[in-house]
Each structure stands twice: as structure tokens, then as C-alpha cells.
Amino acid sequence: MAGWHRLSRRELLKQATLFGAAVTVPLRVAVSSEQGVIPDSFRTLTASEARTLEAVVARLIPTDENGPGAHEARAAHYIDRALGGALSLAREVYSTGLAATDAYARMTKGGGFAMLGPADQDQVLGEMEEGVATGFEPGSRSFFNLVRTHTIQGTFCDPYYGGNTDFVGWDLIGYPGLRLAVTGDDQRLDAPPFRRRSAYRLGRFTPPDELAVGERGEDDDGR
């Protein structure tokens, strides 16, 4: 069984925090609302690719009794938009890698990856991580690591970039959002919860030029 399967959810999330630099990489991905919520449709991936990717990210950081995962964070949508922008050089890698994932699932489990049960999906992903899954160039481990890294980014990034929808990723790791200062009132035991917001809504950071900033409202909604 692959190493990531042996990890508890808590341990996985601890590992995710080690990707801090990657999680906050300012990917120039256009999103369509001030809360970072994006449409259901995919912009870059084909319908078949999107189904496979959605299923993959949902198993990498799964939804369970402890809370939501990459699916609710819309990590696959984050990746889709990044592949149309900052990660455009990886577009072909995703095309061939997702096709290989589906083909390997059909060969070993008798169905496309998205159609398999969780246990079979985990076994396919475990074999990809171990590098024993066939049909991948240069190898399944390389593609597995790429998707895992981008899934972590999409789950825990600043919502400005299209992932971490409704801050579900930050909820998982207990991150309250960026604070430039903490007042005495903030530290009171009866203080109301700190209102999280994108770093780009604090007025101290300049959003990347390529983002659709004009599509957002100017009012501060606490996000």
C-alpha cells in the first residue's frame, strides 16, 4: 500500500502545511467573483479529463467525518484554470497523464477511474505513487506527485486564486487567514471570530495584473 494511504488525515494535513510556499504561489488564474467562487464548468480540461481529475483530487484529500476535502475546496477547478494560465506548460502533461490514469484503471479494475469505488481508486493511486502503474511517460510517480502538489495548492491557497472555496482548506488546518495586526480586543476570550479574507482585500497587496480584479466588488464582505 502506498505511503499516502498509511497517513492519517491529520498527518496529511500536517504535510500540506509544509507546502506553504507552494500553496501561496501567486498563480495568475482568473476567477469570477469576489469570494473566489468559480462556475461549475471547466474552462481548459475536456469533460472526460475533468471527471477523472475531480475523482483523483477527491481521493488525495478526501471528505470524511472530520470535514470537507479537495472536492469541496474545488481544487480541480483551481487546477483547470491554472492550466489555462500560469501552468499552461503542464497542459499536455495533464492531458496524457489523466488519459493514462483512466486507461490504467480500465486495465486493472475494469472501469474508468471516476467510475471505481474508493478502495479501487486508492489502489490505482497507490500504484501510481509507487511508480508501478504502466502507460505513463516518463512515469506514473511523476504525474502523481504533480497532481498531489497542485491539489494541495488548490485546497489551501488564498481563495483569490480560485481554490479553497469558502475557506474549507483553511478550516481543515485551523488557519484564520492573514493578520497584519492583533489588537487587545481580538485577544479577548469572548471576542467574535476573526473574519477571514483574501490577502488581496487588505489593501496592502497589489493583485497580479492578469487576474480579473475588475469583476470583483469594492465592498469589504469580510472575506
Secondary structure as UniProt FT lines:
FT   HELIX           3..6
FT   HELIX           9..17
FT   TURN            18..19
FT   HELIX           20..23
FT   TURN            34..35
FT   HELIX           47..60
FT   TURN            65..66
FT   HELIX           70..73
FT   HELIX           75..83
FT   TURN            84..87
FT   HELIX           88..90
FT   HELIX           91..109
FT   HELIX           113..115
FT   HELIX           118..130
FT   HELIX           140..156
FT   HELIX           159..161
FT   HELIX           165..167
FT   HELIX           168..173
FT   HELIX           185..187
FT   TURN            189..190
FT   HELIX           199..201
FT   TURN            209..210
FT   HELIX           213..215
//
